[in-house]
Amino acid sequence: MNPSLKLDPSSRRAFIMRAAKTTLGVSLLAEADQAFGASSAVPPNVKGRAKSVIYLYMGGGMSHIDTFDPKTGDTKGAKDLIKTNVGGIQFGGYMTRLAKHADKMSIIRSTTTKNGVHGPASYLMHTAYEERGTIVHPTLGPWARHFKGPSHKTLPSSVVIGQGTANAGFFPPAYSPVPISDPEKGLQSAETGLDGAHFNRRLNLTSRFDQAFLEKFRSAEVKAYTELYDETVTLLASKELEAFDLKKENAPTRERYGRGFGQSCLLARRLVQAGVRFVEVYFGGWDMHAGIDDRMNGLGTALDQGMAALLEDLQQQGLLESTLVVVGTEFGRTPGINENSGRDHHPRVFSTVFAGGGVKGGYVHGASDDKGYAATESPVTVQDFIATIGAAMALPVHEVVMSPSGRPFTIGDRGNAVAEIFV
């Protein structure tokens, strides 16, 4: 069997929703980690305090100039710059609510990448590695599961809301994030039409078949999928399933977050509050080659409302200090407005944001030039960005882990955490 066969991300969705299918042909990481002269500790100048992470991913390439690194002059967007609640820090004019929360944020204005193609650039922003045909790399949720174990006895350790990346890479399939396509529907137990006794009899029968199969075909892959099946059945029958149900929230709270993206943010808060360690919220549509002002009026306003409500809610719930909120995207957009009143792909510099989870508030790291064209101070690579999230979670970002094919990997692909943003 090829140890680097890819696990189709959609198989996880089908498995969770049906809780009945078993798919074979996935490789597992050897349990024994090996280090080759690399330090396995969290960077000594970083105090990793985040117990959970909410990664807000802006799919398509969010314009840094219209959001967190606004400029004056001919590269300025349609809206004027606005002041925030921190002196000397300004945001784009669409970020009116978030401007009141700059004191909670560390804004990195010098994030840079070399890839300007959506798929590969997005893959990089989730794994720190370039996409290869021979292997799938883990995202941060599975990395955290590997080093810290399950975050909850019943709930999954990681969840992806929307069209984000939902696979475990070369880790066991049970490490895969649970995908939620629609926050309004959450994760629903299937309607079987069976009472408890009938359902239990079917489970017992299935267990007997599984045991017979395991005895005949002994392999780690089969065992891993059997364990995943058992975990899924436990979740779908548990009270903890309510964490996925937005109907448990009152109307004023739901209205404060806004629809669409906002409801995904609210679900993310519910999940980390219940014990899920890593939640990605995917928010697409940022590929604004045309009509950027109209598009920003929609998407920018939704980001502004949803993220502001999330920060407020986490603080009110006493969760902000233990929850890291991150904003990422695959690249920025060009300073110049094109003939279609849009901005094109721009990997040379873009902005990322960190809030809560032990990072400084009211802090700007790095800078781009006065046009927003290139990083001029303290450039931060994608590898550094991923390593920073890992360090915030107190993960050993430099510890080497061997894939089934015998290749060494680390969180962040040898990137260095941006220590300056931490308290």
N, C-alpha and C positions, 0 to 999 in steps of 0.2 A: 504493500500500500504506500502510495506517495505521502510522506509525512507533512507535506505542505499544501495538501488539497484545501481549497477554500470552502468555508462553510457559508452557504447562501444566507444572507441576513434575513430574507423573507421566511426561511424555515423556522426561525425562532418565533416569528409572529404566528405562523400556522400552528406551531406546537403549543404555544401558550393558550391560544384561543380554543383549540380543540382538546388539548390535554389528552391526546390519545395516540398521536403518531410518533413513530420512532424513525429517525433518519441516521443511517450509518455513513462512515467514511469521513471522520474528522480526527485530526491529530491532537495529541495532548502534550503539554510541556512536562518534561521530567521534573519530579518533585524536588530533586536536589539541585539547588541553585549553586552556581560556581562563579567566583569572582577572580579576575585576572589582574590583580594589583590595583583594582579600583576601590575607592572607599565606599562602604555600604551605608554610611551614616547620613542622616539629614545634614545639609550644609550647616556648619557650626554657627554661622552668623544669622541663621533663620530660625525663628521659633514657630514651628508649625502648629497652629492652634485650631485649624478648621476640622471639624468632625464631619462636615458634609460640604458638598459643592453643588451649586446650580450654575451650569454653563449655558449662557444665552448665546446661541450661535446664529449670526446674521448671514444666512446663505445667499450667495450671489455677489458679495463684495460691497460692504457698506462704505459709503463716502465718509472719510475722516474729516474732510473740510466742512461738511454740512452737519456734523455731529459733535465730536469731541476735540477737534483741532481746527477751529474756524480761522479763516484768513480774511484780511481786508484786500481792497484793490480788485483787479480784474478776475481773480480766481474765487472771489467771494460768491457764495450762493445767493439765491433770491432773497433770503431773509437776513436781517442784520444780526451781528453778534449780540449775545446777551450776557449780562453779568450773572455770576453764580453767587452762592452764599459764602464763597471764599475769595477774598481779595486777590486780584491778579489772575484768576482763572475765568475764562470765558468759554461758553459753549455755542454751538450753532443755534439759530433762532427757533428750530423745531423742538429743542430740548427744554421747554419752559418749566416742566415739573421737575425734571432731573437736576436743573440748575439749583434747586433748593436742597439737593442732597450731595453736592460736590464735597462737602465736609466728611462724607463717608467713603470717598473714592480715592484710589490711586490710578491716575490715568497715564498710560504709557503711550507717548506720542511718537515713538521712534521704532515701532515694530516693523520689521522688514522681512521680505521673502524674495526668492528668485523665481517663483512660479506664478505665472499669470493666467493659468488655465484652470477653470472651475474645479473639475473633478480631482486632479492631482493636488491642487492647492488646498482644497478642503480636506482631502485625506491627510495631508501634511499637518494641518491645523488640529487634527484629531489624534494623530499618532506620533508626530515628530519625525516620521520616516517618509521617504519617497515611496510611492506606490510601485510594487513589483509584481510580476506575474507569477512568481514562485512562492509567495508567502503573504499572509494577511497579518498585519501588525495589530496588537491590542490598543484599544483606546484607554483612557484614564480610569474609567470605572472598573474594567477587568484588572488593570494593574493594581488598583487599590484592594480589590478582592483577593488577589494573589498574596499581597504582603500582609493584609490585615484580617483576612478571613471574612465570613459573612457579616454584614452590618446588622442583621436582624434574624431572629430564629425562623420567621415566616416570610417576611417581605423580601423582595429582591434587593441586592446590594446596589444595583444601578438600573435606571430607567431612561429611555429616550422618548421624548414627546415630539411628535411630528415626523419629519423625514430624515432624522439624523442617522448617524452611524450606529447600527445595533449588531455588533458581532464581537466575539471574544478574541479574535485573532488566533494566535497559536495556543491560547489557554483552553482549559476544558469548556465544553458548551454551557455548563451551568454558570459560568462567569459572564455569559452574554447579557447585555442590557435587555430588559423587557421593553419592547416597543409599544407605544401608545399612539395610534394614528390620530385620534380625536379626543381632546381632553374632556369634551362634554360626555362622551361615552365611557371613558376610563377603561378599566379592565373588568369585564363583566363575566360572571360565571355563566356557563352555558345552560340553557334550559333543556334539561334532559327528559322531562316528563316522567321521571322515576322518583319514587319515594326513597327515603334514606336506606331502608333495608335492601331494596332492589339495587340501588347504586353501590352499596357496600359489597353485595354479592358479585357484581360485575368487577369491582376492583380486586376482590379476592381471586376471581377467575383469571383476570389479567396478570396478577402477581404470580400465579402458578405457571402460566405460560412463560412469563419473563424468566422465572427461575429455571425452568427447563431449557430455555434458549441460552441462558448464561452458562449452564452446565455443559452445553454442547459447544458453544462458541465463546470461549473465555477470552475477552479482550478488554482493554481499558476503555476503548471507545464505546462498546456496548454498555458497559457498566456505567459510564458517565451519562449516557442518555437515559438509562433506567433511573438514575438518581435525579436527573432533571425532571423526569415524569413525576416522580414521587413528590418533589418540591412543588411542582405546579398543582398537583391535586390538593396538597396541603393548603396552598395559598387560596385556591378557588373555594375551598370549604371553610375558610377562616373568617373571623370577625375583622381581621386587619384589612380585608379587601375593601372596607369602607374608606380607607385612605385614598382610594382612586375615585371616589364619588363626590363630585363637586356639588351635588344637591344637598350635601350636609352643610354647606356654607350659606349664610344668610344673604338676602338680596342686596343690602347695601355694600357688603364686602365684594360681591361679584361685580357690582356696578363700578366700584372704585377701580378695579383692575381693568375694566373694559372687555370687549369681546375678543374672540380669536386668540391672538398672542397673549393678551392679558389673562385669559382663562388658563392658558398653558402655564403661565407664571404662578397663578394661584394653585394649580395642581402640584407644581413643583414645591411650593411651600408646604402643602399638605403632606407630601411624600417625605420630605426631609424631617418634618415634625414627627412623622410616624416612625422614622428610623431608616429610611433609604439614604445611602451614603452619597451617591452621585446621580444627579439628574441633568440631562441635557434637554434644553428647550430649543428646538430648531424653528427659526423664523425666516422663511425664504422670501424672495422677491426683490432683493437688493441689487440686482444686475441692471442698473438704470442707465442704459445707453441712450435713452430718449425720455424727454419730458420729466426730468429729475425733480423739478419743483412740485408738480402734481403728485408724483410718486412719493416724495418725501412728506407731503401733506398727509398721506395715508399711512405709510409705514413708519415714518419718523414719529408721528404723533402716537401711533400704537406702541412703539418702543418706549417712548417717553412716559406714557401713562402706565403701561404694564410694569416696567422696571421700577418706576417711582413707587408704585403701590407695593411692589414686592419688598423693596427696602424698608418702607414704612411698616409693613406688616411684620417682617422678620424682627425689626426692632421692638415693636409692640409685644410680640410673642416671646421676647427674650432670646431670640435665636440668631441675631445678626453676628454676634461675636464668635459663634461657633459655626457659622455658615458662610462660606466664601461664594460670592456672586461674581461671575466672570462674564465679560462681553468679548466675543471673538468673531472674526470673519476671515475669509480666505485671502483677501488683499484689499487695498484701498481703491480709490478712483481718481482719475486724472484731475489735476488742478484746472486745466482748461475745459471750457464747455464746448462740446462738439456741435456740428451743424444741425443735429436733431435735439438740441437743448438738453443733452445728457452728458454724462461723464463715462469714460471708458476704463478698462482694467488698469490698475496701477499697483504693481507689487513692491515698488521701491520703498514705500513708507505707508503705514496706516496706524490706526489707534486701536488699542485694547484697553479694557477697564477691569479693575479689581475693586471689590468693596466687601467690607465685613471680614470675618474669618482671620483676624489678626493682622490685617494690613493697615497702613496709615490712611487717614482721611485728609482731604484737602491737599493732596500731593500730586505733582506732575513729574514724571520721569522721562528724560530725554526730550528731544525737540526735532521738529522738521523745519526746513527753511521757510522764508516768508511767503513762498508760493505753495507750500505743502507738497513739494516735489520729491525731496529726499531727506533722509535722517541726517541731522547735523550734530546731534549730541547723543551719546550713549545708545547706539543702535542695539536693538533687542531682536534676536533671531526667533524663528518659530520654535526651535529647539529650546531656547531659553524660556520662552513663554510656557511651553508644556512643563518644563522642569520647575518653573515657579509655582504652577498649580500643584504639582506633586509635592514640592517642599512645604507648601502651605498646609497640606494634609499630613505632614510628618512622614512622608514616604521616603525610603532610601533611594534617592533619584540616581545615584551613581552605582548602585549594586547591579552587577551583571547577571542576567538570567539567560540560560541557554534554551533555544528553541528545539523542537524535536529533531530538526535537521543538523543540530550541533552548532548553530550560529549564535554569537553573543548579542544581547540587546539590553538596553537600559531605558528607563523612563526619560524621555527627552533626547535620546540619541546623543549623549554626552553634552547636552546643553547645561548652562549654569543658571540657577535661580537668580532672579533680580532681587538681591538682598535688601536693596535700598527701600523697597516699598513696604517692608515689614516693620511692625512696631518694635 
